[in-house]
Amino acid sequence: MSFDAMPAGAYANAASFFDLSEDQRQILDAADLYARNELYPLARRMDDEEWWPAEAFAKLGRDGYFGITMPPDYGGVGGDLFTSGLVLQAFSRWNHALGLSWVAHENLCANNIYRNANEAQRRKYLPGLCSGALTGALGLTEPGAGSDALGSMRTTARRVGDHYVLNGTKIYITNGPVADVLLVYAKTAPDKGAHGISAFIVEKDFPGFRVAQKLTKMGFRGSQTAELVFDDCRVPAENLVGEENRGVAIVMSGLDLERAMISPICLGVAERALDLCIDYARTREQFGKPIASFQMIQSKLADMYVWVETMRAFNYRVLAAANHLEIGDGGRGEIHALTAASVMYAAETMNKVLDQAVQIHGGSGYIWESEINRLFRATKLLEIGAGTTEIRKLIISGELLKR
């Protein structure tokens, strides 16, 4: 069809593909207002003290900010992944540490259980996760494993009667010190490598499970992170998620959704940094005038604006692509490359934005207590977590070379 033949309104409809609908914008604005009022006041203490606000999740649940991708039958909201991403974007503008804990609970644990568990498991665990009465976590990474999370997995699960007995260690587990429910991966057939992995729902009070240590981090400090130990941990056989030795499909589809869903953290942090820089440039004076009048500062702000807007466009495009990922899909094909590309670009671009933000703030940006410093210290994690930048490049190139 030629441009001349396009029907009336077609140009406007085409433009809308690159922006939010009115409903989506209202969701984003409401979550932003909520986060500014409820989550931002917690951010400073969380960073200063590695403090966890114990009542925050229960309040988030009461206020309807958990279970977004889960049906009302399980206590959820009945929304979609895109909506969940918008909430995370808004939360991360004002309290990125709590945003990280939120997505580990909401997406890595609860949504994974919803997508992969049987009906009895859903009925048992999802209502508490959706209400915020339970805190969720995902247990995948192990000491010595790193990027080879599946091949190097040493945690084992052995069937003994009506239980599985888990032995091993998990590390860098977000929400680990405060989690009530964990989705944990272990090898039930170690001789089969990645194809001998199974998934289990583990409760914190199961015999043989303990938090070995809470880890202190450079950034995202209020988001609790731990090393976990399974020492003859007895897990009821009914808590096996899916089929034995078929956990790799859960891992891979979950990782694609995780990568799509942590990109909004980068976007929210970058948006906040840009706003702080604009305000600072208007009010900070040097040589008798605001630094916003200097062309070098204007150049930096312009670069930051372009980076944020391209992050936003790519972020929304990939969230939309992942929105209806079928259960069992993922870990291959276009969506595998897209989600890896999304978080790679978002994390690297957030790093560029915050580098310039600290430069604009000068000495005040280098001070630990400043908000821009808190944001800057968050940049590195998302170039490492959910697969490093290097792994993301291997995923993208691998899918390109299959075509």
JOMOVEN-V17360 format. One record per residue. N is the residue number from 0. PHI is phi in radians with two decimals (* if undefined). OMEGA is omega in radians with two decimals (* if undefined). D_LAST is the distance of its C-alpha to the last C-alpha in Angstrom with 1 decimal. Layout:
BEGIN
n=N phi=PHI omega=OMEGA d_last=D_LAST
n=N phi=PHI omega=OMEGA d_last=D_LAST
END
This chain:
BEGIN
n=0 phi=* omega=3.11 d_last=28.4
n=1 phi=-1.34 omega=3.10 d_last=30.2
n=2 phi=-1.07 omega=-3.12 d_last=31.4
n=3 phi=-1.10 omega=-3.07 d_last=34.9
n=4 phi=-1.58 omega=-3.12 d_last=34.2
n=5 phi=-1.15 omega=-3.13 d_last=32.8
n=6 phi=-1.17 omega=3.13 d_last=35.3
n=7 phi=-1.01 omega=3.13 d_last=37.6
n=8 phi=1.51 omega=-3.08 d_last=36.2
n=9 phi=-1.15 omega=-3.14 d_last=32.6
n=10 phi=-1.12 omega=3.12 d_last=32.4
n=11 phi=-1.12 omega=3.13 d_last=33.8
n=12 phi=-1.13 omega=3.11 d_last=31.5
n=13 phi=-1.12 omega=3.14 d_last=28.4
n=14 phi=-1.13 omega=-3.09 d_last=30.0
n=15 phi=-1.17 omega=3.11 d_last=30.5
n=16 phi=-1.10 omega=-3.05 d_last=26.7
n=17 phi=-1.81 omega=-3.13 d_last=27.0
n=18 phi=-2.49 omega=3.12 d_last=30.2
n=19 phi=-1.46 omega=2.98 d_last=31.8
n=20 phi=-1.26 omega=3.13 d_last=33.8
n=21 phi=-1.08 omega=3.11 d_last=37.5
n=22 phi=-1.10 omega=3.14 d_last=37.3
n=23 phi=-1.13 omega=3.13 d_last=34.6
n=24 phi=-1.13 omega=3.10 d_last=36.6
n=25 phi=-1.14 omega=3.09 d_last=39.7
n=26 phi=-1.09 omega=3.13 d_last=38.0
n=27 phi=-1.08 omega=-3.11 d_last=36.9
n=28 phi=-1.15 omega=3.13 d_last=40.4
n=29 phi=-1.16 omega=3.11 d_last=42.1
n=30 phi=-1.15 omega=3.11 d_last=40.2
n=31 phi=-1.12 omega=3.13 d_last=40.8
n=32 phi=-1.10 omega=3.12 d_last=44.5
n=33 phi=-1.07 omega=-3.10 d_last=44.7
n=34 phi=-1.14 omega=3.14 d_last=43.0
n=35 phi=-1.13 omega=-3.09 d_last=45.3
n=36 phi=-1.44 omega=-2.97 d_last=48.3
n=37 phi=-1.82 omega=-3.01 d_last=47.5
n=38 phi=-1.76 omega=-3.12 d_last=45.0
n=39 phi=-1.05 omega=3.12 d_last=45.7
n=40 phi=-1.08 omega=-3.14 d_last=49.3
n=41 phi=-1.54 omega=-2.90 d_last=47.9
n=42 phi=-1.12 omega=-3.08 d_last=45.5
n=43 phi=-1.09 omega=-3.12 d_last=48.0
n=44 phi=-1.16 omega=3.11 d_last=49.7
n=45 phi=-1.02 omega=-3.13 d_last=46.4
n=46 phi=-1.31 omega=-3.08 d_last=45.4
n=47 phi=-1.13 omega=-2.96 d_last=48.9
n=48 phi=-1.98 omega=-2.97 d_last=49.7
n=49 phi=0.93 omega=-3.02 d_last=46.3
n=50 phi=-1.51 omega=3.07 d_last=48.0
n=51 phi=-1.91 omega=3.11 d_last=46.6
n=52 phi=-1.34 omega=-2.94 d_last=48.1
n=53 phi=-1.02 omega=-3.08 d_last=48.8
n=54 phi=-1.58 omega=-3.00 d_last=49.4
n=55 phi=-1.10 omega=-3.08 d_last=46.4
n=56 phi=-1.20 omega=3.11 d_last=44.1
n=57 phi=-1.08 omega=3.11 d_last=46.9
n=58 phi=-1.19 omega=3.09 d_last=47.5
n=59 phi=-1.04 omega=3.10 d_last=43.9
n=60 phi=-1.14 omega=3.13 d_last=43.9
n=61 phi=-1.09 omega=-3.09 d_last=47.1
n=62 phi=-1.55 omega=3.01 d_last=45.8
n=63 phi=1.48 omega=-3.10 d_last=42.7
n=64 phi=-1.86 omega=2.96 d_last=40.0
n=65 phi=-2.18 omega=3.12 d_last=38.7
n=66 phi=1.24 omega=-3.05 d_last=37.0
n=67 phi=-1.10 omega=-3.10 d_last=35.2
n=68 phi=-1.62 omega=-3.09 d_last=32.3
n=69 phi=-1.92 omega=-3.10 d_last=34.7
n=70 phi=-1.16 omega=3.11 d_last=36.9
n=71 phi=-1.02 omega=3.12 d_last=40.6
n=72 phi=-0.98 omega=-3.14 d_last=41.4
n=73 phi=-1.80 omega=-3.11 d_last=40.5
n=74 phi=1.64 omega=-3.10 d_last=42.1
n=75 phi=-1.55 omega=-3.07 d_last=39.0
n=76 phi=-1.66 omega=-3.13 d_last=38.6
n=77 phi=1.47 omega=3.11 d_last=36.0
n=78 phi=-1.62 omega=-3.09 d_last=33.7
n=79 phi=-2.26 omega=-3.10 d_last=30.0
n=80 phi=-1.10 omega=-3.14 d_last=27.7
n=81 phi=-1.06 omega=3.10 d_last=27.8
n=82 phi=-1.05 omega=3.11 d_last=31.6
n=83 phi=-1.05 omega=3.10 d_last=31.5
n=84 phi=-1.13 omega=3.11 d_last=29.5
n=85 phi=-1.13 omega=3.10 d_last=32.2
n=86 phi=-1.09 omega=-3.14 d_last=34.9
n=87 phi=-1.14 omega=3.08 d_last=33.4
n=88 phi=-1.00 omega=-3.12 d_last=33.0
n=89 phi=-1.15 omega=3.14 d_last=36.7
n=90 phi=-1.04 omega=-3.05 d_last=37.9
n=91 phi=-1.27 omega=3.03 d_last=36.2
n=92 phi=-1.07 omega=-2.94 d_last=38.0
n=93 phi=-1.92 omega=3.12 d_last=41.3
n=94 phi=-2.78 omega=-3.03 d_last=40.8
n=95 phi=-1.17 omega=3.12 d_last=37.4
n=96 phi=-1.14 omega=3.10 d_last=38.7
n=97 phi=-1.21 omega=3.06 d_last=39.7
n=98 phi=-1.04 omega=3.12 d_last=36.4
n=99 phi=-1.12 omega=3.10 d_last=34.6
n=100 phi=-1.13 omega=3.11 d_last=36.9
n=101 phi=-1.05 omega=-3.07 d_last=36.5
n=102 phi=-1.28 omega=3.06 d_last=32.7
n=103 phi=-1.11 omega=3.10 d_last=33.0
n=104 phi=-1.27 omega=-2.97 d_last=35.5
n=105 phi=-1.27 omega=-3.03 d_last=34.0
n=106 phi=-1.76 omega=-3.04 d_last=30.3
n=107 phi=-1.18 omega=3.14 d_last=29.9
n=108 phi=-1.73 omega=-2.98 d_last=32.9
n=109 phi=-1.09 omega=-3.10 d_last=34.1
n=110 phi=-1.16 omega=3.08 d_last=30.9
n=111 phi=-1.13 omega=3.08 d_last=29.4
n=112 phi=-1.14 omega=3.12 d_last=32.5
n=113 phi=-1.03 omega=-3.07 d_last=32.5
n=114 phi=-1.30 omega=-2.94 d_last=28.9
n=115 phi=-2.10 omega=-3.06 d_last=29.4
n=116 phi=-1.44 omega=3.06 d_last=33.1
n=117 phi=-1.45 omega=-3.03 d_last=35.4
n=118 phi=-1.11 omega=-3.13 d_last=38.0
n=119 phi=-1.12 omega=3.13 d_last=40.9
n=120 phi=-1.18 omega=3.08 d_last=39.0
n=121 phi=-1.06 omega=-3.10 d_last=38.0
n=122 phi=-1.13 omega=-3.08 d_last=41.7
n=123 phi=-1.35 omega=-2.95 d_last=42.9
n=124 phi=-1.87 omega=-3.01 d_last=40.9
n=125 phi=-1.15 omega=3.14 d_last=39.3
n=126 phi=-0.99 omega=3.13 d_last=42.6
n=127 phi=-1.19 omega=3.10 d_last=43.7
n=128 phi=-1.21 omega=-3.14 d_last=40.4
n=129 phi=-1.26 omega=-3.13 d_last=40.5
n=130 phi=-1.45 omega=-3.06 d_last=44.1
n=131 phi=1.48 omega=3.07 d_last=43.7
n=132 phi=-1.20 omega=3.06 d_last=46.3
n=133 phi=-1.96 omega=3.05 d_last=43.7
n=134 phi=-1.89 omega=-3.06 d_last=41.4
n=135 phi=-1.90 omega=3.10 d_last=38.0
n=136 phi=-2.65 omega=3.09 d_last=35.8
n=137 phi=-2.09 omega=3.14 d_last=32.7
n=138 phi=-1.97 omega=3.13 d_last=33.3
n=139 phi=-2.13 omega=-2.99 d_last=30.2
n=140 phi=-1.18 omega=-3.13 d_last=30.6
n=141 phi=-2.23 omega=3.04 d_last=33.1
n=142 phi=-1.03 omega=3.12 d_last=35.1
n=143 phi=1.49 omega=-3.09 d_last=33.3
n=144 phi=-1.60 omega=3.14 d_last=29.9
n=145 phi=1.07 omega=-3.06 d_last=28.5
n=146 phi=-1.20 omega=3.12 d_last=24.7
n=147 phi=-1.63 omega=-2.99 d_last=24.6
n=148 phi=-1.11 omega=-3.09 d_last=26.1
n=149 phi=-1.49 omega=-3.08 d_last=25.2
n=150 phi=-1.14 omega=-3.09 d_last=25.6
n=151 phi=-1.65 omega=-3.12 d_last=28.8
n=152 phi=-1.08 omega=-3.13 d_last=30.3
n=153 phi=-2.01 omega=3.07 d_last=33.9
n=154 phi=-1.13 omega=-3.10 d_last=35.4
n=155 phi=-2.05 omega=3.05 d_last=36.3
n=156 phi=-2.35 omega=-3.08 d_last=37.6
n=157 phi=-2.10 omega=-3.13 d_last=39.9
n=158 phi=-1.30 omega=3.08 d_last=41.3
n=159 phi=-2.31 omega=-3.11 d_last=45.1
n=160 phi=1.11 omega=-3.10 d_last=46.8
n=161 phi=-1.69 omega=3.08 d_last=45.8
n=162 phi=-2.31 omega=2.84 d_last=44.2
n=163 phi=-1.85 omega=3.10 d_last=41.4
n=164 phi=-1.91 omega=-3.08 d_last=42.6
n=165 phi=-1.73 omega=3.05 d_last=40.3
n=166 phi=-2.39 omega=3.12 d_last=40.7
n=167 phi=2.68 omega=-3.08 d_last=38.9
n=168 phi=-2.41 omega=3.01 d_last=38.3
n=169 phi=-2.06 omega=-3.09 d_last=36.0
n=170 phi=-2.42 omega=-3.10 d_last=36.1
n=171 phi=1.02 omega=-3.06 d_last=35.2
n=172 phi=-1.60 omega=3.10 d_last=35.4
n=173 phi=-1.13 omega=-3.06 d_last=35.8
n=174 phi=1.30 omega=-3.09 d_last=38.8
n=175 phi=-0.91 omega=-3.10 d_last=39.7
n=176 phi=-1.21 omega=-3.03 d_last=43.4
n=177 phi=-2.06 omega=-3.03 d_last=44.0
n=178 phi=-1.30 omega=3.00 d_last=41.7
n=179 phi=-1.68 omega=-3.07 d_last=43.4
n=180 phi=-2.34 omega=-3.14 d_last=40.3
n=181 phi=-2.27 omega=2.97 d_last=37.2
n=182 phi=-1.64 omega=-2.96 d_last=34.0
n=183 phi=-2.08 omega=3.09 d_last=33.8
n=184 phi=-1.82 omega=3.11 d_last=31.4
n=185 phi=-2.61 omega=-3.14 d_last=32.8
n=186 phi=-1.57 omega=3.06 d_last=32.2
n=187 phi=-1.67 omega=3.06 d_last=33.9
n=188 phi=-2.45 omega=-3.04 d_last=32.6
n=189 phi=-0.98 omega=-3.13 d_last=32.3
n=190 phi=-1.21 omega=-3.14 d_last=31.6
n=191 phi=-1.65 omega=3.12 d_last=28.3
n=192 phi=1.09 omega=-3.10 d_last=26.9
n=193 phi=-1.13 omega=-3.14 d_last=24.5
n=194 phi=-1.56 omega=3.07 d_last=24.8
n=195 phi=-2.07 omega=-3.09 d_last=28.5
n=196 phi=-1.71 omega=3.06 d_last=28.6
n=197 phi=-2.24 omega=-3.12 d_last=30.6
n=198 phi=-1.98 omega=-3.10 d_last=31.5
n=199 phi=-2.39 omega=2.96 d_last=35.1
n=200 phi=-1.64 omega=-3.09 d_last=37.2
n=201 phi=-2.01 omega=3.04 d_last=39.9
n=202 phi=-1.67 omega=-3.05 d_last=43.0
n=203 phi=-1.08 omega=-3.08 d_last=44.7
n=204 phi=-1.65 omega=3.09 d_last=47.9
n=205 phi=-1.12 omega=3.13 d_last=46.6
n=206 phi=-1.02 omega=3.10 d_last=48.6
n=207 phi=1.66 omega=3.09 d_last=47.0
n=208 phi=-1.80 omega=3.06 d_last=44.8
n=209 phi=-2.71 omega=3.02 d_last=45.8
n=210 phi=-1.53 omega=-3.09 d_last=44.7
n=211 phi=-1.28 omega=3.13 d_last=45.2
n=212 phi=-2.85 omega=2.97 d_last=45.2
n=213 phi=-1.56 omega=-3.05 d_last=44.2
n=214 phi=-1.68 omega=3.12 d_last=42.2
n=215 phi=-1.71 omega=-2.96 d_last=43.3
n=216 phi=-2.04 omega=3.08 d_last=40.5
n=217 phi=-1.31 omega=-3.13 d_last=40.3
n=218 phi=-2.28 omega=-3.10 d_last=38.8
n=219 phi=0.89 omega=-2.88 d_last=38.4
n=220 phi=-1.20 omega=3.14 d_last=41.7
n=221 phi=-1.32 omega=3.07 d_last=43.0
n=222 phi=-1.29 omega=-2.99 d_last=40.0
n=223 phi=-1.31 omega=-3.08 d_last=41.2
n=224 phi=-2.32 omega=-3.00 d_last=39.2
n=225 phi=-2.53 omega=2.85 d_last=40.3
n=226 phi=-1.74 omega=-3.09 d_last=40.1
n=227 phi=-2.03 omega=-3.13 d_last=40.5
n=228 phi=-2.15 omega=3.05 d_last=42.1
n=229 phi=-2.04 omega=-3.07 d_last=42.1
n=230 phi=-2.06 omega=-2.99 d_last=45.1
n=231 phi=0.91 omega=3.14 d_last=45.5
n=232 phi=-1.25 omega=-3.07 d_last=44.3
n=233 phi=-1.63 omega=-3.12 d_last=45.1
n=234 phi=-2.04 omega=3.13 d_last=42.6
n=235 phi=-0.96 omega=-3.13 d_last=43.5
n=236 phi=-1.02 omega=3.13 d_last=41.3
n=237 phi=-1.19 omega=3.12 d_last=41.0
n=238 phi=-1.65 omega=2.97 d_last=39.0
n=239 phi=-1.18 omega=-3.13 d_last=36.0
n=240 phi=-1.67 omega=-3.08 d_last=33.1
n=241 phi=1.26 omega=-3.10 d_last=31.1
n=242 phi=-1.64 omega=3.06 d_last=31.2
n=243 phi=-1.07 omega=3.13 d_last=32.1
n=244 phi=1.21 omega=3.13 d_last=29.3
n=245 phi=-2.03 omega=-3.08 d_last=26.7
n=246 phi=-1.28 omega=-3.09 d_last=26.8
n=247 phi=-1.08 omega=3.11 d_last=23.4
n=248 phi=-1.16 omega=3.09 d_last=21.9
n=249 phi=-1.16 omega=3.12 d_last=24.5
n=250 phi=-1.03 omega=-2.98 d_last=23.8
n=251 phi=-1.21 omega=3.10 d_last=20.0
n=252 phi=-1.18 omega=3.10 d_last=20.4
n=253 phi=-1.13 omega=3.12 d_last=23.5
n=254 phi=-1.16 omega=3.10 d_last=21.9
n=255 phi=-1.10 omega=3.10 d_last=19.4
n=256 phi=-1.17 omega=3.12 d_last=22.5
n=257 phi=-1.07 omega=-3.12 d_last=24.5
n=258 phi=-1.15 omega=3.08 d_last=22.2
n=259 phi=-1.12 omega=-3.01 d_last=22.2
n=260 phi=-1.55 omega=3.09 d_last=26.0
n=261 phi=-1.59 omega=3.06 d_last=27.1
n=262 phi=-1.03 omega=3.09 d_last=25.8
n=263 phi=-1.06 omega=3.04 d_last=28.8
n=264 phi=-1.07 omega=-3.14 d_last=31.1
n=265 phi=-1.06 omega=-3.13 d_last=29.9
n=266 phi=-1.11 omega=-3.13 d_last=30.4
n=267 phi=-1.07 omega=3.12 d_last=33.8
n=268 phi=-1.11 omega=-3.13 d_last=35.0
n=269 phi=-1.14 omega=3.09 d_last=34.0
n=270 phi=-1.06 omega=-3.14 d_last=35.7
n=271 phi=-1.10 omega=3.14 d_last=38.8
n=272 phi=-1.08 omega=3.12 d_last=38.8
n=273 phi=-1.09 omega=3.12 d_last=38.6
n=274 phi=-1.06 omega=3.13 d_last=41.5
n=275 phi=-1.09 omega=-3.13 d_last=43.6
n=276 phi=-1.21 omega=3.10 d_last=43.1
n=277 phi=-1.09 omega=3.13 d_last=44.1
n=278 phi=-1.10 omega=-3.11 d_last=47.2
n=279 phi=-1.15 omega=-3.12 d_last=48.0
n=280 phi=-1.12 omega=3.13 d_last=47.7
n=281 phi=-1.28 omega=-3.00 d_last=50.1
n=282 phi=-1.83 omega=-3.13 d_last=52.7
n=283 phi=-1.36 omega=-3.12 d_last=52.6
n=284 phi=-1.91 omega=3.01 d_last=55.0
n=285 phi=-2.49 omega=-3.13 d_last=55.3
n=286 phi=0.96 omega=3.03 d_last=57.6
n=287 phi=1.44 omega=3.11 d_last=59.3
n=288 phi=-2.67 omega=-3.14 d_last=56.3
n=289 phi=-1.06 omega=-3.13 d_last=53.2
n=290 phi=-1.16 omega=3.06 d_last=50.2
n=291 phi=-1.09 omega=3.14 d_last=48.2
n=292 phi=-1.42 omega=-3.12 d_last=50.2
n=293 phi=-1.54 omega=-3.06 d_last=48.7
n=294 phi=-1.11 omega=3.11 d_last=45.8
n=295 phi=-1.12 omega=3.09 d_last=44.0
n=296 phi=-1.18 omega=3.09 d_last=44.0
n=297 phi=-1.03 omega=3.12 d_last=42.9
n=298 phi=-1.09 omega=3.13 d_last=39.9
n=299 phi=-1.11 omega=3.12 d_last=38.9
n=300 phi=-1.09 omega=3.12 d_last=39.2
n=301 phi=-1.12 omega=3.09 d_last=37.2
n=302 phi=-1.05 omega=-3.12 d_last=34.3
n=303 phi=-1.09 omega=3.12 d_last=34.5
n=304 phi=-1.07 omega=3.14 d_last=34.5
n=305 phi=-1.10 omega=3.13 d_last=31.3
n=306 phi=-1.09 omega=-3.14 d_last=29.6
n=307 phi=-1.12 omega=-3.11 d_last=30.8
n=308 phi=-1.17 omega=3.10 d_last=29.8
n=309 phi=-1.24 omega=3.02 d_last=26.2
n=310 phi=-1.02 omega=-3.10 d_last=26.1
n=311 phi=-1.07 omega=-3.10 d_last=27.6
n=312 phi=-1.09 omega=-3.13 d_last=25.1
n=313 phi=-1.20 omega=3.12 d_last=22.0
n=314 phi=-1.00 omega=-3.11 d_last=23.8
n=315 phi=-1.15 omega=3.14 d_last=24.7
n=316 phi=-1.07 omega=-3.10 d_last=21.3
n=317 phi=-1.35 omega=3.03 d_last=19.7
n=318 phi=-1.02 omega=3.11 d_last=22.9
n=319 phi=-1.13 omega=-3.14 d_last=22.6
n=320 phi=-1.18 omega=-3.12 d_last=19.0
n=321 phi=-1.50 omega=-2.97 d_last=20.2
n=322 phi=-1.03 omega=-3.06 d_last=23.4
n=323 phi=-2.12 omega=3.10 d_last=22.9
n=324 phi=-1.07 omega=-3.08 d_last=20.6
n=325 phi=-1.18 omega=3.09 d_last=21.7
n=326 phi=-1.04 omega=-3.11 d_last=23.7
n=327 phi=1.61 omega=3.08 d_last=21.6
n=328 phi=-1.45 omega=-3.12 d_last=18.3
n=329 phi=1.86 omega=-3.13 d_last=16.7
n=330 phi=1.41 omega=-3.13 d_last=15.6
n=331 phi=-2.88 omega=3.02 d_last=11.9
n=332 phi=1.33 omega=-3.03 d_last=9.3
n=333 phi=-1.06 omega=-3.10 d_last=10.0
n=334 phi=-1.16 omega=3.11 d_last=13.6
n=335 phi=-1.13 omega=3.11 d_last=13.4
n=336 phi=-1.21 omega=-3.09 d_last=11.9
n=337 phi=-1.11 omega=-3.10 d_last=14.4
n=338 phi=-1.19 omega=3.07 d_last=17.4
n=339 phi=-1.13 omega=3.14 d_last=17.0
n=340 phi=-1.17 omega=-3.11 d_last=16.7
n=341 phi=-1.07 omega=-3.09 d_last=19.7
n=342 phi=-1.28 omega=3.08 d_last=22.0
n=343 phi=-1.09 omega=-3.13 d_last=21.1
n=344 phi=-1.16 omega=-3.11 d_last=22.0
n=345 phi=-1.10 omega=-3.11 d_last=24.9
n=346 phi=-1.19 omega=-3.13 d_last=26.5
n=347 phi=-1.17 omega=-3.12 d_last=26.2
n=348 phi=-1.30 omega=3.03 d_last=27.6
n=349 phi=-0.99 omega=3.11 d_last=30.3
n=350 phi=-1.04 omega=3.13 d_last=31.3
n=351 phi=-1.14 omega=3.14 d_last=31.8
n=352 phi=-1.05 omega=-3.08 d_last=33.7
n=353 phi=-1.25 omega=3.06 d_last=36.0
n=354 phi=-1.07 omega=3.11 d_last=36.6
n=355 phi=-1.23 omega=3.13 d_last=38.0
n=356 phi=-1.10 omega=3.10 d_last=39.8
n=357 phi=-1.15 omega=3.12 d_last=41.8
n=358 phi=-1.09 omega=3.11 d_last=42.5
n=359 phi=-1.13 omega=-3.12 d_last=44.0
n=360 phi=-1.35 omega=3.09 d_last=46.0
n=361 phi=1.09 omega=-3.08 d_last=47.3
n=362 phi=-1.04 omega=-3.13 d_last=49.6
n=363 phi=-1.15 omega=3.10 d_last=49.6
n=364 phi=-1.30 omega=-3.13 d_last=45.8
n=365 phi=-1.52 omega=-3.12 d_last=46.4
n=366 phi=-1.40 omega=-3.03 d_last=48.9
n=367 phi=-0.93 omega=-3.01 d_last=47.6
n=368 phi=-1.30 omega=-3.08 d_last=49.3
n=369 phi=-1.29 omega=-3.14 d_last=47.7
n=370 phi=-1.13 omega=-3.11 d_last=45.0
n=371 phi=-1.14 omega=3.06 d_last=42.7
n=372 phi=-1.17 omega=3.10 d_last=43.1
n=373 phi=-1.06 omega=3.11 d_last=42.1
n=374 phi=-1.17 omega=-3.13 d_last=38.9
n=375 phi=-1.07 omega=-3.12 d_last=38.2
n=376 phi=-1.20 omega=3.12 d_last=38.5
n=377 phi=-1.52 omega=-2.95 d_last=35.8
n=378 phi=-1.17 omega=-2.94 d_last=33.1
n=379 phi=-1.33 omega=-3.04 d_last=32.0
n=380 phi=-0.97 omega=-3.02 d_last=31.5
n=381 phi=-1.42 omega=2.90 d_last=28.4
n=382 phi=-1.59 omega=-3.11 d_last=26.7
n=383 phi=-2.08 omega=-3.03 d_last=27.4
n=384 phi=-1.23 omega=-3.12 d_last=27.5
n=385 phi=1.05 omega=-3.10 d_last=24.7
n=386 phi=1.71 omega=-3.10 d_last=22.8
n=387 phi=-1.17 omega=3.06 d_last=23.6
n=388 phi=-0.94 omega=-3.12 d_last=22.0
n=389 phi=-1.14 omega=3.09 d_last=20.8
n=390 phi=-1.13 omega=3.12 d_last=19.2
n=391 phi=-1.07 omega=3.11 d_last=17.5
n=392 phi=-1.15 omega=3.09 d_last=16.0
n=393 phi=-1.13 omega=3.10 d_last=14.7
n=394 phi=-1.08 omega=-3.10 d_last=13.2
n=395 phi=-1.09 omega=-3.12 d_last=11.5
n=396 phi=-1.13 omega=3.12 d_last=10.3
n=397 phi=-1.08 omega=3.12 d_last=9.2
n=398 phi=-1.23 omega=3.10 d_last=7.0
n=399 phi=-1.10 omega=-3.07 d_last=5.7
n=400 phi=-1.34 omega=3.07 d_last=5.5
n=401 phi=-1.41 omega=-3.02 d_last=3.8
n=402 phi=-1.24 omega=* d_last=0.0
END
